[in-house]
C-alpha cells in the first residue's frame, strides 16, 4: 500500500548536466537539483559525486521512504541495465544499474531519455488516458518513445523506436555518427540551424538571419524571426514540417497511434512548427489514417520533465511488480 511519504528517485543523466529529484506517485517533486556530469571522467567518479549529492538532498526529507530509482540516459538499455556506447559520454559500455545497486539496495531500472519521457506523459502528462501514442523529443538531436497497448516498445535488443536515425535521403546531410541523411540531421534544434543556412544559400530573400554566424544562431532566434515574418525563418519551419510530416506518416502506418506528442525547445515555436507538420502529415498519410492522429505539445513542459520521466519509469515498474 502506498504511503504519503513514499517517493522514488528520478535521475536524468545528460552530456553536460545530470538532474535528479524525489517524486511521489502523483508527480510532485518537492526537491530536485543538478550536478555537472563531467562526461570525460570515469563513471565511477561521476557516481561518487551523484550519490553524495543525492544524500545531501535526501537529508532535507528525513521522513522519506525511498521505494526505487528510475534512470533516463542516452543509449540506455532497459533489458540489460547498461549504457551502451553513448555519443556524448566517455563511459563506453557501463553496467549502470549494477553499479548504482552497490549504493542503494532498491529496485532500479534504466531506459533512454525519450522512452522515459513517454512513460512520464502516460503517468503525469497529456497521455494519461492513452494506450497508443509516441513522443518525439526535439533538442540537440531527435529522440522518440513508442507506446503500444499501454507498454513502451523496446524491441528485441532494447533499442526500438529510434526515429532520429531513419533515413530521409541516402545522399543527404552527414550525421555525427558518420551516416548520411538521418532524420535527426534535419529535424532537431541543430537541424533547424542547418536548414537556415541551406536556405540562405539557395534563396535570395532578405533576412535578418543573414547577420549571424552558425555558432551565433539558435532555435529561439529562428522562432522569433519567424514570428516577425522573416521569409527564411518561415521557410525553415515549412521545410522542417514537410520532412517530419512525411516520416511521421510512415511511422503512423507502423503503429497507428492516437497521438504524437512533441517535447523540447523547438516546440516553443507552436503552430509555426505544428501547422506544417500536420498539413504534410495528412497529405502523406494512407487515407484510412487521415484526421485521426492528434498532434500535441507535452504536458510536462515547464516542469522538470526529465526527472519526472525517470521517476515515472520506476513507478511504472513498481506498479507492475515486474523485473524488480
N, C-alpha and C positions, 0 to 999 in steps of 0.2 A: 504494500500500500504506500502510495506517495505521501510524503510528509512535507510540511510547509518549509522546512529548512533543507529539503533535497535540492541539490544543484549538480550540474555537470560542468566540466571544464572544456570550453571550446578553444581550440588553438588553430590559428591560420599561419602557416609558415610561408613567408614571401621572400623574394630575392633580396629585398632591401630591409624590410621590417617584418617582424613576426608579432601578431596580435593575439591576445588571449583574454578570456573573461569567464566568470562564473554565471551560468544561465539556468533559470528554473524551467519547469515544464511549460509555463505559459510564455516563455521567451523573454522574460525580464532579466536584465543583466545589470545588477547594481554596481559591479566593479569590473573594470577592464583596464588594460594597459598594453603597451607595446615595447619591444626591445629591438635594437638593431640586429639583423640576422648575421651580419659579417659572413657573407656567403663564401668567402675564400678560406675560412678557418675550418678545422675538422668538426664534424658533427658532435663529437664528444665535448668539445669546448662550448659549442652552442648550447648543448643540453644542460651543462652545469649552470650556465647563466640563466637559461629558461626556468629551470627548477627553482633557483634562488628567487627569481622574480615572482614566480607563481606562489611560493610560500610567503613572500612579503605581502602579496595581495591577499592571500588566504588569511593572514593574521588580522585583517580588517573584518573578517566574518567568522568569529570564534565558534558560533553555533552551527556552522555549515556542515552538512552531511554530504560529502562528495561521493556521487554514485558512479561516475565513469568519466572517460576522457575521449573526446572526438577531435580528430586532427584533419585539417584540409591542407594539402600541399601539392606542389607541381609534380606530375608523374608519379603520384602515389597509387599503389596497387591495393585495392580493397581486400583482395584474396590473400595476399602474402604479407601485408603489413609493411611493405618496403617502399621506399622511394627509389625509383629506377632511372638512372641517367637523366636527372633534371637539368634543363638547359641553363638555368641561371644560378645554380648552386654547384659547389665543387665536391659534393659528397659522394658522387658515383652511386653505387648500389648499396643502400643503407637500410638495415632492418630497424626501422624507427620504432615500431610497436614493441619489439623485444627490448630495446634499449630503454624506452620510457617505462616499461614494466619493472625495470630494476629499481625505479624510484617510487612507483605507485602500483601497488598490488590491487588493481581495479580493472574492470572491463575497459578496453581501449580499442578503438577502431579508427582507421585512416582511409581517406579516399582523396581524389583530386579536388581542387577547389570548385570546379564547375559542378561536379556531382554533389558536393556539399551544399552549393547554392541551390540546387534543385530540391534537395531534401528540406532546406531551410524555407523555400517557398511553400512546400507542401505542409510543413509544420506551423510556420509563423507568417507566411506571406499571402500572395494572391491566389495560390493554388490549393488552398486548404480543403476545397470541396472537389478537387480534380484527381483523376486517376491516370490520365494520359496527357502528357504535356512535355515540352522541352524548354530548357533555359539556355539562353545564349549570353555569355559574359563577354563584354567588349571592353578591352583595356589595351595594354601594350600588345597583347595578342587577342585571339578569339578562342574562348572555351565553350564547351557545351555539355549539358547533362540531360539524359533522356529518361523519362519515367513512363512506364507502360504498366497498366493494371495496378497502379499504386506502388510499383517497385522500380528502383533505379536499374537500368540495363548496364551491366558490367561486361557482358560478353565472356568468352571462354578464358581470356587471359587477364581480365580486369581493366582493359583499356578501350572498351567500346565507346562509341559516340564522340570521336574526335573530329567534329565538323571543320575545325580550323585547318585541318590537313587534307581535306578533299580538294581535288584539282579543278580549278577554274579554267586554266589554259596551260597545256603542257609546255608551251614555249613562252610562258608569261614571266612575271616578276620572280626574281630569285628570293627564296625564303632563307631565313637564318640557318635552317638545317640542311641547306645545300640542294633542296628540291625547287623546281620551278612551278609557279602558277598556283600555289596553295591559297585557299580562300583567305587565310589569316593575313596574307601579304596585301590583300585588297580591303578587307573589312575588319578593321581594328583602328585604334587611335593612330598607330603608326601607318596603317594602310591609307587612312584619310589624308595624311600629310603627303604620302607618295602620290596619291591621286591628284592633289592640288598641283604639285609640280609637274606632273604629266600634262594636266590641262593647261597650265600656264605656258608650256612649250607648244601645245597644239592649237590653242585658241588665241585670237588677237585682242580679246576684250580687255578693257581697262579693269584693273582690280587692285584693291588695297593690299592684297596678299603678295603682290609683286615686290613689295618693300621689305620682305622678310627672307632671311636665310632658312634653310631646312631646320637647323637646330633652334632657331628663334621661334618657329611656329609651333603651336599646339592645338589640340582639338577645340578648346574653348574659344580660341581666336577665330577658328574657321566657323564655328557656330555663330559667334557674334557678327562676323562679316556677312553670313547668310541672312541673319535677321535684318541687316541693313540693306539687303537686296544685292549684295555683291554677286556678279554673274558667275565668277569662278567658284566661289563658295557654294552657290546654289547648284551649279553643275556637278560639283564634287558629291553632294548628297544624292543627286539624281543617279550618278554613275554608281555610287556605292549601293543605293537601294535596288538598282537593276540587277547587280551581281548577286546580292544577298537574296533578293526575291526569287531569282532563278534557282539558286542552290537550295533554298528552303522549300521550293515547290517540289524538287526531287526528294527532299527529306520527308515531306508530308506523305508522299506515296509509300514510304517505308513504314511509318508508324501511325499515321492518321491521328495526330494529336488534337486535343480540344483547343489548346492554346500554345503559343510560342511567347515566352516571357523574356524580356530583354533587361539586362543589368549592366551597369558600368558607365564610365564617363561620357561616351558618345550618346547615350540615351538622353542626356540633358538637352540635346537638340530637339527632342519631342517630335512633333509632326514633320519637321524638316527631314528627319530620318525615317520615321514610321510610314509617312504617306507614300513615298516612292517604293518602300519595301512592300507595302500592302498592294499597291497598284500592280507592280510587276509580279508579285506572288500570285495574285488572282489571274493575271494574264497567262502565266506558265503552268498553272495547276491543271491536272487532269480534271475534266468537268465535274465528276462526282464529288470532288473535294471543295469546289468553289463555295465561297461565302459561309464556310463552316468553321474556319480556323481563326481564333481571336489572337490579335497581337496586343500584348500587354507590357506595361512597364513594371518592374519588380516592386513588390510590396515591402521589400526590405531596404529600399533606398532611404538614406537619411539616418539609418541605424547602422550598427557595426555588422554588416551583412556577413562578412567572412567569419566572424566569431559565432554569429547566430547559426550559420550554415553548419559549421563544425559541431556545435552543440546539438543541433537537430539530428545530425548523423548519429550521435551516441544515444540520444533519447529514443530515436527510432529503433536502434538495436536493443535497447533495454525493454522497449515495449514488445518487441517480437520475442525476446528471450532466446535469440539465436546467436551462435558462434561465440558467446561470451560467458 
